[in-house]
Amino acid sequence: MKNLRFLAPVALAATLVLATTACGSPEAAAPSSPTQTFPADSTMSKIQQRGKIIVGVKFDQPMFGVKNPVTGQMEGLDIELAKLLAKDLTGSEDNIQYIEAITANREAFIQQNKVDAVVASYAVTDERKKAVAFEGPYLESGVSTMVRKDDTSITKADDLNGKPVCTATGARAAQLLPTIAPKATLTLFGTYSECAQALKQKRVDAVVTNESLLFGLMDQNKDEFKIVGDYLASEEYAIGSAKDDTAWHDYLDTFLKKIEDNGDWKKAYDKTIGAVRPGDVAAPKITL
């Protein structure tokens, strides 16, 4: 897949009204007419009988999953994929209950059956594979460094040594940083929006995470930040689901392959990440 360095942020105008908040009660599910049938004891059948799919998403991750503070609507690539999944299973993209899943609680939410799946800028790692299953990937990008726009002291990975650097608790970047810049001081927050605020207030000097996420933070903080240096690593984003649920895993992989083949993945990408800076980007090969 082509590098995503060219990407620019975009504010989305989603049409989906929230089915729920993280703690609120969901609205009634929209009438559905599923076109597929599944064994009665399968996750797919249970979702159809319930009338909605419960998906863990980010609420503060621009371009992936964000709750618009003005409209209250959910926006982003992950949201578009969740809507396509709901439509495929239940017949309507409105049959979703969104649960806020921050980086640190995604595995727990899956293991505790609080969600059917997690679509939340979820990077695949060997450690996470021990706890959950992954389907996809549906996006590839690189890990990068974001600094204040007027900062000239950090231009490469080695410059992070001796600096306070922020990422999210449980993020892959938290494991990468000690190997890339062992003398950097790691600062962890629950969300990347907190990292961006700390960077703006000069409590940290850099934020390290997936570059696509950094572009979203830059969009929310116009003319405040910039991305510097080369990629520190590459990442694959995938759907997360319960480990050992083979039928659900196979369905989700088949779903991702279907939306790639019928063009729905590209439409979702173009509507979100690619809306401002379209490019020759294709879905990565499904390998999980």
Secondary structure, DSSP 8 states (H G I E B T S, - for coil): ---STT------------S--SSS----------S----TTSHHHHHHHHTSEEEEE-SEETTTEEE-TTT--EESHHHHHHHHHHHHHHS-TT-EEEEE--GGGHHHHHHTTS-SEE-SS-B--HHHHTTSEEEEEEEEEEEEEEEETT--S-SSGGGGTTSEEEEETT-HHHHHHHHH-TTSEEEEESSHHHHHHHHHTTS-SEEEEEHHHHHHHHHHSTTTEEEEEEEEEEEEEEEEE-TT-HHHHHHHHHHHHHHHHTSHHHHHHHHTTTTTS--S--------
